[in-house]
Amino acid sequence: MIRKATVAALLVTGGPLAAQSADPMRTDWANLELYRADNATLGLPRPGEKRVVFMGNSITEQWTPYFSTLFPGKPYVGRGIGGQTTPQMLVRFHQDVIALRPTVVVILGGTNDIAGNTGPSTLEMIEDNLASMTEIAQANGIRVVLCSVLPAIDYPWKPGLEPAPKIVALNAWIKDYATRHGAVYLDFHSAMADEHQGMRKELSDDGVHPNAAGFRLMAPLAERAIAAALRPR
């Protein structure tokens, strides 16, 4: 899940870390600049508005243009950045989530960590970052929806890593953590996986990113999870 400019750099330099060193945005590792102006324009929620921020990587970024048709009239805000890993998401979590004062945050991340986009990452490292985002949100009165990582049998930009079993293991942890910490677990994986734990072919053109059919499948699942997060406690 890497932007086109970054893909070109990867082909020349041989890897994500080298590409980052050649990137003019290398001093803004988490890409805080991308949504800074949009956040200022968006401002705070109106009285009574139950804003929802979707925090993630390119899956969320590519989903956001569909929000107006899949979630008509809903105050849903997309804050996904292609190629990002959970440590990058954590760095920008205050600016792109907390400062927007949502009622709910939907967190979808981890697959790029498994792909090694910002270097080697263990499942425990991913879990720590997801837990940190959850705890920061809850400390600020924001309810949390933790999404499963979407199925993938391989990564086109980093073939041969066999991510499927790692994704299954990470999702088991996410589900357990959400149950123990008062978050809602949103299980996309079960609805989107084929018999090999990869993405169903009709839901994706590259085996990683949902296509329009994939996003249509995800939308009602997200709506149910958000409704569960909004229930009185």
Phi, psi and omega in degrees: 000068186238138181298158186300318180298323180289324178301317179299319178295322179298320181295327181278318190261340173095008176173162184298322183292318177295322179297320180297322182293336179267353184282131178296345178266016186299337178277355177238069190304323181268002180057049176297334183293331191302313185254006186301311181292319179298320179297318180295321179290321181297317180070195183273159178299150174289159177305129179084352181283131178257081182291143175235127176254128175262115184252127181182206183250214184292336176298313176293319180300317181283338178284325188306319179299342178273352187302320185296332179263326181278331181231059187300132176077359183272141180277063183259134186238127178266130178226057177259147177227125182302136176085353189284148174255169184297328175295325176293318177299321180295320179299320183264009186297321181293313182294315190265355177230293188303314184293342179274355177053051177285162171278325182224144168241136177252113186254121179229105181197166176128333184293323179290332174297315179298325177287346179079029184301326178243029178109172181302141182215130175274164176299324180298323178295318178296315180300318179300318181291319177296319177296319180296316178298318179299313184291324176295316179298311183295325178295339178257017175075019181258131179279148192241132167248117178259119183270146168295152170289139181290151181295148175203130179270339179195161176250120182303328182272354180209068186292153173093004183276348181050064186285341190307309181292330177293320178296317178300316180294318179296319180296325177298320177293316181301315179299313180295316180297315180301318179297318184283341187240018172074022174259166176262130177269126180251109187266090172283327190302312183300325183279343190243351185274147173267190185291346179258009183069021170262178179285135174303134189300326183286351184258356184205146177266344181232004179083000181231310183266130175298147169266191182302319179295322178297316180292326176295323177293320183290328189301308180294330176295318178295318180299318179294320180293319178296317178300320178295321179293330184275351182298143177302145181240000000 
